[in-house]
Amino acid sequence: MSPMQTAQSQRQAMKPVVIALVIGLLAGPMISNYTGWQVTRETAWAETRDSVLDQFASLCAERARADVADAAKLDWADRSQLAKKWVTAPTAPFADLDVSGACAQKLAV
């Protein structure tokens, strides 16, 4: 065999591998995104925000329960007022309304 024929046979042998690699590089991200193996930036941000909000609401609820013996027996308006009283510091990254609403929900339990 001449060197040219050897190179052509190697190229023909590598052609299916290269085609499969290109298809995998194009289809792989689409398939993994469709199946849920990738997390978008917005989803990650929302989950992080919810967990931080839950932590602030837990702190608020503990402070409010220390102030009132049985906060679960209060009606919704009273729980809301109690939560607004013990909402977290003004430097909190969320609006007081979000934290106080979550705090009032935790007090209902």
C-alpha positions as CSV (number, residue, x, y, z in Angstrom):
1,M,0.0,0.0,0.0
2,S,1.2,3.5,-0.8
3,P,1.2,6.2,1.9
4,M,-1.7,7.9,0.1
5,Q,-3.8,4.8,0.3
6,T,-3.0,4.4,4.0
7,A,-3.9,8.0,4.7
8,Q,-7.2,7.6,2.9
9,S,-8.1,4.4,4.7
10,Q,-7.3,6.0,8.0
11,R,-9.5,8.9,7.1
12,Q,-12.3,6.6,6.1
13,A,-11.9,4.7,9.4
14,M,-12.0,8.0,11.5
15,K,-15.0,9.5,9.6
16,P,-17.8,7.7,11.6
17,V,-16.0,8.7,14.9
18,V,-15.8,12.3,13.9
19,I,-19.4,12.4,12.8
20,A,-20.6,10.8,16.1
21,L,-18.5,13.3,18.0
22,V,-20.0,16.3,16.2
23,I,-23.6,14.9,16.7
24,G,-22.8,14.3,20.4
25,L,-21.5,17.8,20.8
26,L,-24.6,19.3,19.2
27,A,-27.3,17.0,20.7
28,G,-25.7,16.5,24.1
29,P,-26.5,19.9,25.7
30,M,-30.0,19.8,24.2
31,I,-30.8,16.4,25.6
32,S,-29.3,17.1,29.1
33,N,-31.3,20.3,29.3
34,Y,-34.5,18.6,28.2
35,T,-34.0,15.8,30.8
36,G,-33.4,18.4,33.6
37,W,-29.7,17.7,34.2
38,Q,-28.9,21.4,33.8
39,V,-30.1,24.1,36.0
40,T,-30.7,27.5,34.5
41,R,-29.4,30.7,36.2
42,E,-33.0,31.9,37.0
43,T,-33.9,28.6,38.7
44,A,-30.7,28.6,40.8
45,W,-31.4,32.2,41.8
46,A,-35.0,31.5,42.7
47,E,-34.0,28.5,44.8
48,T,-31.3,30.5,46.6
49,R,-33.7,33.3,47.2
50,D,-36.3,31.0,48.7
51,S,-33.8,29.3,51.0
52,V,-32.5,32.7,52.3
53,L,-36.1,34.0,52.7
54,D,-36.9,30.8,54.6
55,Q,-34.0,31.4,57.0
56,F,-35.0,35.0,57.7
57,A,-38.6,33.9,58.2
58,S,-37.4,31.2,60.7
59,L,-35.5,33.8,62.7
60,C,-38.5,36.1,62.7
61,A,-40.8,33.2,63.8
62,E,-38.5,32.2,66.7
63,R,-38.4,35.8,67.9
64,A,-42.2,36.2,67.7
65,R,-42.8,32.8,69.5
66,A,-40.5,34.1,72.3
67,D,-42.7,37.1,72.6
68,V,-46.1,35.4,72.4
69,A,-46.7,32.0,74.0
70,D,-49.0,30.4,71.5
71,A,-48.8,32.3,68.2
72,A,-50.7,29.6,66.3
73,K,-53.9,30.4,68.1
74,L,-53.8,34.0,66.8
75,D,-55.9,35.0,63.8
76,W,-54.3,35.9,60.6
77,A,-54.2,39.7,61.1
78,D,-52.7,39.3,64.6
79,R,-50.0,36.9,63.3
80,S,-49.3,39.4,60.5
81,Q,-48.9,42.3,62.9
82,L,-46.7,40.1,65.2
83,A,-44.5,39.1,62.2
84,K,-44.1,42.7,61.1
85,K,-43.0,43.6,64.6
86,W,-40.2,40.9,64.5
87,V,-39.2,41.1,60.9
88,T,-35.5,41.0,60.3
89,A,-33.1,43.9,60.2
90,P,-33.6,46.8,57.7
91,T,-30.4,45.6,55.8
92,A,-32.1,42.4,54.8
93,P,-31.9,41.7,51.1
94,F,-35.6,41.2,50.7
95,A,-38.6,43.4,51.2
96,D,-40.0,43.3,54.7
97,L,-43.3,42.2,53.1
98,D,-41.8,39.0,51.8
99,V,-40.2,38.1,55.1
100,S,-43.2,39.1,57.2
101,G,-45.5,37.0,55.0
102,A,-43.3,34.0,55.3
103,C,-42.9,34.6,59.0
104,A,-46.7,34.8,59.5
105,Q,-47.1,31.5,57.7
106,K,-44.5,29.9,59.9
107,L,-46.3,31.2,63.0
108,A,-49.6,29.6,61.9
109,V,-48.0,26.1,62.3
